[in-house]
Amino acid sequence: MKIVTTVSELVDIINDWQKNNQTIGLVATMGYLHEGHQSLIKKSAEENDRTVVSIFVNPTQFAPNEDLTSYPRDLENDCRLAENSGASLIFAPSAEEMYPNGFNSYVEVVGITDLLEGKSRPTHFRGVTTVVSKLFHLTCPTRAYFGQKDAQQVAVISQMVCDLNFPVQIVVCPIVREADGLAKSSRNTYLSKKERQAALVLSQTLSLAEELIKTGEWRVAAVIQKMTDFINNEPLAQIDYIEIVDAKTLNMAESFTQPVLILLAVKINQTRLIDNLLLV
């Protein structure tokens, strides 16, 4: 496995792979890899000749009051986990390499980014789509792999790929969870033991919603209310949003007659966590 930090190094390697007609998988990450990231890398390694893992804490997707400086980083361990999972190449650029002096171009998807995460974090998705579009251009992937945990991000990137005719297949992989149900996240490292226990309220609330729907509750508002009440019983939890939306459009669902996404964002003290459940 090779580790490169510059665009020129990356492009030279990608050009060699393309000359040999090799398929390329991309797993774009912000590092501090865990089993969720590894599942994406393994899937890519199974389906492609080569797999690129980008490790880049992207400053353009963080607002001034967010955790850019404190976001966990461990490049040495990331490289070990990526190699063990089948990665061919690590691309770990600096912010200056990705956004050199004078950089002033951005890719923005409108509409779908105004909801959910976009409503809470207005500048977030412009940063995501800009960096992902750069990575697509640089790595020329046949397939790109993303986790279902970031369901809105998947929808936004899929919209960008469709609208801008990127020749890449988006592959969505299931959420990877701890044994007790907590969704894997790099931000879980922020949690104290007590907060870690409180964070289980996210997955438990999704299970509650699923049970309510399966046993005949057809009112979307009633499900959201019961989810809200359940989370509010956890003293360390503060709700950012709870939404039930059409799985394709992300518009508010009016019933459960179509596939829906149940999404929530909750702060456990100062740590903001997201989770979701797809019901088809």
N, C-alpha and C positions, 0 to 999 in steps of 0.2 A: 504494500500500500504506500502511495506517495502522499506527501503533505506539501501543498503549495500555498503561497500567501499573496501572489501577485496575479493580476489579470493576464499578463503576457505569458507566464508559465502555464496557467490554466488553458489558455487558448491553444498553445502549442500542443499540449497533450490531447485536447479534444479533437484537434485537426488530425492527429495521427490515428486516433480511434475511428474517426469518420472515414479516413482513407481506406481503412480495413473493414468498412461496412459493419462496425460493431454497434449494437444497440446500447443506449445509455439511459440509466435511471438516475433521477435526481431526488435526493432527500434534503430539503432545505430546513435547517435548524438554527436555533440561537444557542446551541451548545448545552452544556450540563446534561448530557444525554442520560436517559433512563430506559426502562424496558419498552416504553411506548415508542421512542425513537428507534430502538433496536428492531422492533417488529417491522417498522417501515423499511429499514435498511435490509433486513433479511428478505422481505418480500421483493424488494428491488433486485437483490442479488439473484433471487430465483428466476426472475423474469427478464433479466437483461445481461448482456455480456460484461458491461462495466457499470459501476455505481459510484456516483459522486455524492459526497455528503458535504454540504456547506455548513460551516460553523461561524456564525456572525451575529453578534448582538446588535441588531439594526437600530441605530439611534433615531431614524426618521419615523418609527412607529411608536415611539414613546413621547408622551406629553411631558412638559416641564416638571410636573408634580409627580411623575411616575418613577419607577424603580430602575432606571437605566444604570445608574452608577452602582447600585447594590445588587443588580441581577447576578445570580451565581455563575461563576466561570471556573472551568477546570479542563483546559485544553488537553493536557497530558492524558487524563482519564478518558476524555471524549475520544481521543485517537485510538486508545486501546479498545474501548467498547465498539467503536465503528469497525475497526479491523476484524475483531472477533465476530462481528455480525455480517461480514462479507463486503465491506466497502473497498473500492479500488483506489479511491482518491479522496483526500480531505482538502477542501478549499477553505482556508481560514484567513481571510483578508482583514486588514485594518479598516477603520472607518474612513481614513484618508484615501485608501486604495479604492474603495467603493464610491466615495463621494469626494473626488479631488477638488481642489480650489477652483471656484467658478462653476461648480455643478449647480444647475438651475432647471432641471427637467424632471417632471413627475408624471406618473401614470395614475389616473383616477377613475374609478368606477362609481357612478352616481346611482342614487335611488336605493339600491339594496344595502348600501353602506350607511344609510341614515338611520337604520333600525338597530335595536339590540346593542351590540358592542359599539357600533358607530355612534349611537345616541349618547352613550356614556363616555366614549373616547373619540371625539370628533375627528382628530387628525390621524388616528391609528391606521385605518385601512389604506390611506394614500401612501403611507410608508411601506405597508405590506406589499401592495401591488407594484410599487416602484421597484423595490428590491427583488421581488420574485420575477418581474419582467426582465431585469438585468441578468439574473441568474439563468433564466431561460435562454436569453440571447448568448450568454457566455458558454453554457454547457451543452446547448442543443440537445436536450433530452428527448428520447423516444417516449418516456413515461416519467411523470413526477408523482411522488407519493406524499399524501397528507393524511393526518389523523382526523377521525370523526369528532374528536373532542372539540376541535376548533371548527365546528360545523358552519358557522357563518363565513369564516375565512375560506373554507372550501367552496362555498357558494359564490363568494366574491371572485376568487381566482378562476373558477369555472366560467363565470360571466366574462371576465377579461380574456380568457383563452378563446372563447367563442367569438366575442366581438372583434378582437384584434387578429384572429386567424393564426394563433400560435400553433405550430404543428406538433403538439404534445398531447398525450393522453393523460388525463388526471385520474389517478387511482386513489380511492378513499379506503382507508383501513380502519378496523374497529377500535374503539376506545380500549386501552389496556388499563386494568384496575388492580389495586392492591387486593389482598385476600379479603379484606373487610369492606370492599366496595369503593374506596376512595380512588378517583381517577388519577392516574400518574400525571405529575406535573413538576416541572423544575421548581416552581414556586412553593411546592410542599416543604422544601427545605427551610422556609421561613418559619414554619409552624413549631411552636413549643409542644410538649407532650399533651398538655391540656387542650391546646388549639387543634392539634391533630385529631384528637377524639371528637371535638366539636365539629370539625370539618366533615365528618361522616354524615352530617345532616343533609348535605347536597345529594348524595346518592340515595339516601333513605327517602328523601322527598320525591325523587324521581320514581322510586319503587312504589311509593304511596300513590302517585298519580297514575301509574300504570295499572295498579290494582283497582283503583276507582273506575277507570275507563273500562277495564275488562269485566267488571261486575255491573256495568250498565249505566254509569253516570254519563249522560250525554251533554250536559251543560258545561261548556268550556269555562265560563266564569266561576262556576261552582268548584271545578277542579283547581283552578288557580287560587281561589280563596282558601281551600283546605290545605294547599301547599304552603300558602303564606302563613296560615295559622301554625302549621307544623314547624316551620323555620323560626317563627317568632318565639317559639317555646325554648329555643336554644339561646341562652343569654349572650354568648360570644358572637352570634351571627347577626349581620345586618344585610338586608336584601337590597341589591342594586336593581335587579329586575327578575321577574318570572314571566315567561311568555310561552304561549302555545301557538305555533304558526304552521302554515302550509309548508310541507317539506320541500316543495319545489320553488315557490315564490318568496318564502319567508314573510308573506303577508299574514296578518292575524287570522287564525283559523276560526271558523264559525261553527264547526261541528267536527265530529270524529269519523266522518264518512270517507275522508281522503287521508293519505299518509300525512302525519304531523310530526313536527319536531317540538319537543318540550325542552326549553332552554332556561337556564338560570345562571345568574351571577350573584355571588354572595361574598361579603367580606367577613372573614373570621378575624376579629380585631382589625389589624392593619393589612392583612393579606387577602387580596381579592382572588377568588377562585371561580372557575366556570365549569359547567357540566351540562350534559344534554342526553336526551333519549329519543331515538327514532322509533316511531310506531307506524307500521304499515298494515 
